[in-house]
Amino acid sequence: MRNFVADLHVHSLLSPCAAVEMTPRHLVKRAIEYGIDIIAITDHNSSYNVRAAIQAAKGTNIKIIPGMEVETMEEIHLITLFERVEQLDEWQRVVNRHLPAMLNDEQRFGAQFVVDAEDNLLEICQQMLLTPVELEVAEVVKQAKALEGMVIASHIDRPSYSIITQLGFIPDELLLDGVEIARYENYNRLISRFLGLQHLPVVTNSDAHTIADFYGGPKMLFLLESPSLREIGLALTGRLGRKAMCNYFL
């Protein structure tokens, strides 16, 4: 086993709030430069740049985890991760069925670029992505896990789009795989207020929307046999000698 540096919450330029520099090829290039081994591409309600990232990483030691950040009906952000891109494709079909039929307002939110592995523009997605899907949080978790996905509540210490902010608690029946804390120094404060957090694994990621975020934001340091979602799941629960360390910075 060896250590792997991982960032499980990274946006590409498909997310309208992300910078155009966040292309798959550029992210892979910077990951090599910075020593980041594992990246999860997690655009808002969308996965259309994941395959390009996987292709861009071929021939390198960078592992791309297929993912998506979903916004639930309650305006809660959840990171959904999958072992195989085919599972993510099926998850995209589920999300598409519940996305409101709205067009993106580029002037207000920004454009949504779909590119190939060489960062060539394929299309500008017209579907509004920065919006809640018509599924409650419990249903999002249930359906993602039915596809063998991992579900992590995004940035629970932030004042918006957090399950804590929106619900005031984390229902036990959600069976989350973990919670993401943007600033790990908030952990003890959160634990003192929400005792139910004690049984949930904690992750820290950059939630990168720019390359500066990607470099400067917190990461995870995993001790794994190989860079896979299954191994990450073992590390988050401390099984079979796998380990996870939060708040790792480059």
C-alpha positions, 0 to 999 in steps of 0.5 A: 500500500502507499499514500495517494493525494486525492481531491474528491470535489473538483469542478470543470468548466462545465459548471457555470460558476467555474473558470474556463481554465478548468479544462480536463487536460489542464486539470490533469496537467496541474495534478501531475505538477502538484502531485495530486494522484486522484481527482473526482470531477464533480460538476453541478448536476452534470457529468459531460466532461468526465469522459474527457478527463478520463481520456486526458489522464490516459498514459499518466498516473492520475486516476479520475473518479467519475462524479457529480455534485447534485443539488436536491430539492431542498437546495442541498449539495451532495457529492456523488461518486462512482467506480465506473463511468457507466454507473455515472452515465445511468446516474446522469439519466436519473438526474436528467429526468428530474432537472427542470426544463429551464435554459441557462442564463449565461449572462447571469450564471456563466456558460457551460462548456463541454469539451474533449480530452484535448480541450476542444469545445464540443458544445455549450450546454443550454440546459440550466444546471445550476438549479435543484433537481426535483428530488428530495435529499433522501431520494437522491441518496437512495437512487445514487446508492442503488447504482453503487455510488458513494454519497457525501454531503458537501461543505456542511460548514458553509452557510448555503447549500449545506444539509446542516443549513437547510435541514438543521440536522442529518437524518440517520436514515440517509446512510451517507458515506461521509460529510465534507467540511470546507474548513477542518477547524470547524469540526469540533464546533459542528460535533458539539452541535450535531452529535450525529456527526460523530459516526460519519467519516469526514473528508476535506476537498478543494471544491475547486472552481479555479486552478488556484482553488485546486492547488490551494484547497484542502485535500485527502491523504489516503493509504490505499492498495490502489486508487479506486473508489472501493479502496477509498471507501475502505479508507474512510471507514478504516478497514483492512489497513486502509487509512484516511487523513483530512486537511492535507495541503500541498 
